[in-house]
Amino acid sequence: MLNRVVLVGRLTKDPELSYTPNGTAVANFTVAVNRPFSNQQGEREADFINCVIWRKQAENLVNYMKKGSMIGIDGRIQTRSFEGQDGKRVFVTEVVAESVQFLESKTSEESKSNKQQNASLNQNKSNKNVLDNEG
């Protein structure tokens, strides 16, 4: 029997860290993984895959990665169920990450963010100059 998953994608939001009653760290996160083909309209679609990671790796993920970060995951599929607030049985399928690779350095993400901020500032200055010249 084999249950192995390898994913490469981007975090859809910042990972959420919590602790079990006995103090074990656990992080939940969702990864957007592009499909290898386009739909009939020529657009690339993505799958949004729920994942969980435990212990020190969970804390590292939360400390170093955020929404938009590209990561690689090696893990396994797990299914579980629980009783929801409405009393109905809820079934969950998720990837239990056994290891996570950070595929972008924090500095490359910061420089990408800085470039976006600078582009936004330059656009705002450009808009202001147009308004100043019109007035």
N, C-alpha and C positions, 0 to 999 in steps of 0.2 A: 504494500500500500504506500502511496505517495501523496502528500498534501503539501505542496510547495508553491509559493507565490513570489514573483519578482515584479516590482512596479517601479516606474520612474514617472514622476509627475510633480505638480505644484500644490502646496498647501492652499486650501480654499479660504481658510481663516486661521487665526492664531490658535495653536494647540491649547487644549484646556487641561490643566493639571489638577489632580485631586489626590487624596490619600485614603486608603482603606482604613477601617477602624484600628487595624494593627500597625498602621504607619507606612504601608507600602505605597510608593508613588506610582500613579497610573495616569497616562495622558491619552486623551481621545482627540483624533484629528481626522480630517477628510482630505483626500488627495484627488486632484483632477488629473486624469490620464487621457491624453488624446487617443482617439481611435486611429488605426492605421489607414483609414480610407475616408472618402468624403461621401456625404449623403447626396440625394438626387439634385439638390440645389447647388452642389459643389462646395458645401460648407463642411469644415471639419467639426465633428462632434466629440464630446469627451464623456467619460464615465467618472462619476463621483463616488469614490470608494471609501467607506468608513473603516478606520483603522484604530488600533489600540496598542500602546507600548507600555512596558512596566519598568519599575525600579529606576536605577541611575540614568538609563537611556531616556526615560520619560522626562526626567528633570533636565537633561542636556538638550533634548528636543525643544522644550519650552523656553530654555534660556537662550538658545542660539538661532532658532528658526522662527519665522513669522509668516503671515499671509503672503503668498506669492513665492516663497522660497522653494527651490527645486530640490527634491530629495529622492533617494533611491531606497527601496524597502525590500527586505528579504524576510519572508514570514510564511504563515499558513492561514488557511481559511478556517474560521470557527463559527459554529452556529450555537445560539443559546435562546432561551425563552424565559419570560418572567410575566407576572401578573401586573397589568397596567392599572392606572388609577380608576379606570371604569370597570375593573374586574375581569376584563377580557385578556386572554393570553396574547402576548406580544412576542413575535419571533424576530431575532436579529441575526444577520450574517455580517461578519466583519473580518478584516485581516488582522491577525495578531502578529505584530512586527517583532521579529527576533533580533533584527539589526536594522539600523537606519544609517544611510550615508548622506552627509551634507554635500550636495553637488555644486553649491555656490558658496564662496567664502562670504563672511559678513562684510568684508570690505568691498567686494564686487557688488553686493546688494546695496550698500550705502552709496557707492558711486553711481549706481543706476538710479537710486532714489534722488541723489543730488542733481543728476542730469535732468530728471523729470521736474524737480523743483526749479532749477535754473531756467528751463524752457518755459515753465509757467510764469516765472518772474519776467523773463524777456518778453513774453506775449503781453503781459499786463503793462509793461513799460511802453511797448509798441502801441497798444491801444490808447494809453494815456497821451503819447505824443500825437497821435492822430486827432484825439479830442482837443488837445491844446492848440494844434494848428488850425482846426476848424473854427475854434471859438474866437 
